[in-house]
Amino acid sequence: MRRFQSGLTPAVKYLVIINSGIFLAEFLFRPGWMGLLGLAPASFLKGALWQPVTYMFLHGSIFHLLFNMLVLWMFGTTLEATWGGRRFLIFYFICGIGAGLLNTAVTPGSHVPIVGSSGAIYGLLMAFGILFPDQLIYIWGVFPVRARYFVIGLGLIELLTALGGAQDRIAHFAHLGGMLFGLVYMKWDILGKSVSGWRSGQKNKRRLKVVWDREQERRKLQEEIDRILDKGRKSGTGSLTAAERENFGELSRKLSELEAREQAAEPGPDRWTGGK
């Protein structure tokens, strides 16, 4: 899949740090958190009401963690840049908690805990597919698929796998729950605020397009600057053509102007920056 944004936005950054820190602590000290903090449907129904939240911060393996954090970075940064940190975090937790609740509803008697932020991640994928349906996603970095079809295909795979009773130790109903709660949130706008564009109409769609176009412009400028810098480092500055030298200065100026415009733009009232 392609990279959508070069840096970590504040909320995404803290989620990555917290998830990674908890995994490292679990790996080093073996405190036995899985049974207490993982979401076991039977335990939750008997009063372990914290589990639909805490299970999202535990992961069963390093690959489980890395995959979820990679997808969080790829798609979450764009969504947070579009919504602001507060709305992004609300959406993230609604999808994650909803995923756990659906899994509990389907397997109420299970004592086996589920862990991981995958439910929330699948909700983010649903939101991305709705907000940016025509954006190309490159599977394995090769095969281009529009976001809307990628999300539809992913949902169908999870549904068929879940209904088929796959014994792969993956909580497919939790994945479906994350997508379902994400869809409901986007369509009916639980907070009564405009997020997806269903209620705000063309005005909000134009705003989302401006945000995405700006991110695309930044990415293209940075990629060309990096290409020229890499050539200079590998072959020496003397290898740069006159056109590349002139272009480098122009690209740097445009990137600086773009960043200055973003910094000058007034953030929304729900912008979360990691402070109070």
matplotlib code that plots the C-alpha trace (Angstrom):
import matplotlib.pyplot as plt

x = [0.0, 1.1, 2.2, -0.4, 1.3, 4.9, 4.6, 2.6, -0.2, -0.5, -3.2, -1.9, 1.6, 0.4, -1.6, 1.4, 3.6, 1.0, 0.4, 4.1, 4.9, 2.3, 3.4, 7.0, 6.0, 4.0, 6.9, 9.6, 7.7, 5.0, 2.5, -0.4, -2.5, -4.2, -6.7, -7.5, -7.5, -8.3, -11.9, -13.4, -17.1, -18.1, -16.0, -17.4, -21.0, -20.1, -18.9, -15.5, -16.8, -13.4, -12.4, -14.0, -11.6, -8.5, -8.4, -7.6, -4.1, -2.9, -1.5, -0.8, 2.4, 4.9, 3.4, -0.1, 1.2, 3.3, 0.5, -2.1, 0.3, 1.3, -2.3, -3.0, -0.1, -1.1, -4.8, -5.1, -2.8, -5.0, -8.2, -6.8, -5.6, -9.1, -11.1, -8.8, -7.6, -10.7, -13.1, -10.5, -10.1, -13.8, -14.3, -11.3, -12.7, -16.3, -15.2, -12.9, -15.5, -18.2, -16.0, -15.6, -19.3, -20.3, -17.9, -19.3, -22.9, -21.9, -19.9, -21.4, -20.2, -16.6, -13.9, -11.2, -10.0, -9.6, -6.9, -5.8, -6.8, -7.9, -11.5, -10.7, -8.4, -11.1, -13.3, -10.6, -10.5, -14.2, -14.0, -11.2, -13.2, -16.2, -14.3, -11.8, -13.6, -11.6, -8.1, -5.9, -4.5, -1.6, -1.9, 1.6, 2.8, 1.8, -1.9, -4.0, -7.5, -9.8, -10.5, -14.2, -13.7, -10.8, -13.1, -16.0, -13.7, -12.2, -15.7, -16.9, -13.8, -14.3, -18.0, -17.5, -14.6, -16.6, -19.7, -17.6, -16.4, -12.7, -10.5, -7.7, -7.7, -8.7, -11.8, -13.4, -16.7, -14.7, -13.3, -16.8, -18.0, -15.4, -16.5, -20.2, -19.8, -17.7, -20.3, -23.1, -21.1, -20.2, -23.8, -25.8, -23.2, -23.6, -22.1, -24.5, -21.4, -20.4, -17.8, -18.5, -20.3, -23.7, -25.2, -22.9, -23.4, -21.1, -19.4, -17.9, -16.9, -15.0, -13.3, -12.2, -11.0, -8.9, -7.3, -6.5, -5.2, -2.9, -1.5, -1.0, 0.9, 3.1, 3.9, 4.8, 7.0, 8.8, 9.4, 11.0, 13.2, 14.2, 15.1, 17.4, 19.0, 19.6, 21.2, 23.5, 24.5, 25.2, 26.9, 28.0, 26.5, 28.4, 26.2, 23.2, 22.1, 21.4, 17.7, 17.8, 19.6, 17.1, 14.2, 15.4, 15.3, 11.8, 10.5, 11.9, 10.3, 6.9, 7.1, 7.9, 5.0, 2.7, 3.8, 3.5, -0.1, -1.0, 0.5, -1.3, -4.7, -6.7, -7.3, -10.8, -12.3, -11.8, -8.2, -6.3, -2.6, -1.7, -1.9, -4.7]
y = [0.0, 3.5, 6.1, 8.9, 11.3, 11.7, 12.4, 11.4, 13.6, 14.2, 11.7, 9.0, 9.5, 9.1, 6.0, 4.4, 5.3, 3.9, 0.7, 0.1, 0.9, -1.5, -4.3, -3.8, -3.9, -7.0, -8.7, -7.7, -8.2, -10.7, -9.1, -11.3, -8.5, -10.5, -12.2, -9.0, -6.4, -8.5, -8.6, -12.0, -11.8, -14.0, -11.8, -8.6, -9.8, -10.6, -7.1, -6.5, -3.3, -1.9, -4.6, -3.1, -0.2, -1.8, -4.7, -2.2, -1.5, -5.1, -7.1, -10.8, -10.6, -8.1, -8.7, -7.9, -4.7, -3.6, -4.2, -2.2, 0.6, 0.7, 1.0, 3.6, 5.7, 5.3, 6.1, 7.7, 10.6, 11.7, 11.3, 13.3, 16.0, 16.2, 16.1, 17.3, 15.2, 15.3, 14.0, 11.5, 10.0, 9.9, 8.0, 5.7, 4.7, 4.3, 1.9, 0.0, -0.3, -1.2, -3.9, -5.5, -5.3, -6.9, -9.7, -10.1, -10.3, -13.0, -15.1, -14.2, -17.4, -17.3, -17.1, -16.5, -12.9, -10.9, -8.2, -5.6, -2.3, -4.0, -3.2, 0.5, 0.2, -1.3, 1.6, 4.0, 2.1, 2.5, 6.2, 6.6, 4.8, 7.0, 10.3, 9.6, 6.9, 7.5, 7.6, 4.9, 2.4, 0.2, -3.3, -4.7, -1.5, -2.8, -3.3, 0.0, -0.2, 2.7, 3.1, 2.5, -0.9, -1.8, -1.3, -3.1, -6.1, -6.1, -6.1, -9.0, -11.0, -10.5, -11.3, -14.5, -15.6, -14.9, -16.7, -19.6, -20.1, -19.9, -21.3, -18.9, -17.3, -13.9, -12.0, -11.4, -10.3, -7.6, -6.4, -6.3, -4.5, -1.8, -1.3, -1.3, 1.3, 3.4, 3.3, 4.2, 7.1, 8.5, 8.3, 9.5, 11.6, 10.6, 13.8, 16.0, 17.5, 17.4, 14.7, 12.8, 15.3, 13.6, 16.6, 19.4, 18.8, 20.2, 22.7, 20.0, 17.9, 20.9, 21.4, 17.7, 18.0, 21.1, 19.2, 16.2, 18.2, 20.1, 16.8, 15.6, 18.8, 18.5, 14.9, 15.6, 18.6, 16.6, 13.6, 15.7, 17.5, 14.1, 12.8, 15.8, 15.5, 11.8, 12.3, 15.0, 12.7, 9.7, 11.3, 14.7, 18.1, 18.4, 15.8, 18.1, 19.8, 23.5, 22.8, 20.6, 23.3, 25.9, 23.5, 22.6, 26.2, 26.7, 23.5, 24.4, 27.9, 26.3, 23.8, 26.6, 28.7, 25.7, 25.0, 28.7, 28.8, 25.7, 27.2, 30.5, 28.7, 28.8, 25.3, 24.1, 24.3, 20.5, 20.4, 18.2, 18.9, 16.7, 19.4, 20.4]
z = [0.0, -0.6, 2.0, 2.4, 4.8, 5.8, 9.5, 12.6, 13.7, 17.5, 18.4, 16.2, 17.6, 21.2, 20.3, 18.7, 21.7, 24.2, 22.3, 21.8, 25.4, 26.7, 24.4, 25.5, 29.2, 28.6, 26.8, 29.4, 32.6, 31.8, 34.2, 32.9, 31.7, 28.9, 31.3, 33.2, 30.4, 27.3, 26.4, 27.4, 26.7, 29.7, 32.0, 30.6, 31.1, 34.7, 35.4, 33.9, 32.3, 31.5, 29.1, 25.9, 26.3, 27.7, 25.2, 22.4, 23.9, 24.1, 21.2, 20.8, 18.9, 17.5, 14.0, 15.3, 16.8, 13.8, 11.3, 13.3, 13.9, 10.3, 9.1, 11.9, 10.6, 6.9, 7.3, 10.7, 10.0, 7.1, 9.0, 12.0, 9.7, 8.3, 11.5, 14.2, 17.1, 19.3, 16.7, 15.5, 19.0, 19.6, 16.3, 17.1, 20.5, 19.3, 16.6, 19.0, 21.7, 19.2, 17.7, 21.2, 21.9, 18.7, 19.3, 22.8, 21.4, 19.0, 21.5, 24.9, 26.6, 25.5, 28.2, 25.6, 25.6, 22.4, 22.2, 19.7, 18.1, 14.9, 15.4, 15.6, 12.7, 10.5, 11.5, 10.3, 7.0, 6.6, 7.2, 4.7, 2.1, 2.7, 2.8, 0.0, -2.2, -5.3, -3.7, -5.0, -2.5, -3.7, -2.4, -1.8, -3.4, -6.9, -7.5, -7.5, -6.0, -5.3, -1.6, -1.9, -3.5, -1.2, 1.8, 0.3, -0.6, 2.9, 4.5, 2.3, 3.1, 6.9, 6.6, 4.7, 6.9, 10.1, 8.9, 7.7, 11.3, 10.5, 13.3, 12.7, 16.2, 14.6, 15.9, 12.5, 14.1, 16.0, 12.6, 11.2, 14.4, 13.9, 10.3, 11.2, 14.0, 11.8, 9.0, 11.5, 13.0, 9.6, 8.3, 11.2, 12.9, 16.5, 17.9, 15.8, 14.1, 10.5, 9.9, 6.7, 4.5, 4.5, 6.5, 5.4, 1.7, -0.9, 1.4, 3.6, 0.6, -0.8, 2.5, 2.6, -1.0, -0.1, 2.8, 0.7, -2.2, 0.2, 1.5, -2.0, -3.0, 0.1, -0.7, -4.3, -3.3, -0.6, -2.9, -5.6, -3.0, -1.5, -5.0, -5.7, -2.3, -2.7, -6.1, -4.5, -1.6, -3.8, -6.8, -5.4, -5.9, -9.1, -10.6, -10.3, -13.5, -13.6, -13.9, -10.8, -8.8, -9.8, -9.3, -5.8, -4.7, -6.2, -4.6, -1.2, -1.5, -2.4, 0.5, 3.0, 1.7, 2.0, 5.6, 6.5, 5.2, 7.2, 10.4, 9.8, 9.3, 12.5, 13.9, 14.6, 18.1, 18.4, 17.4, 19.9, 20.3, 23.2, 25.8, 28.1]

ax = plt.figure().add_subplot(projection="3d")
ax.plot(x, y, z, "-o")
ax.set_aspect("equal")
plt.show()
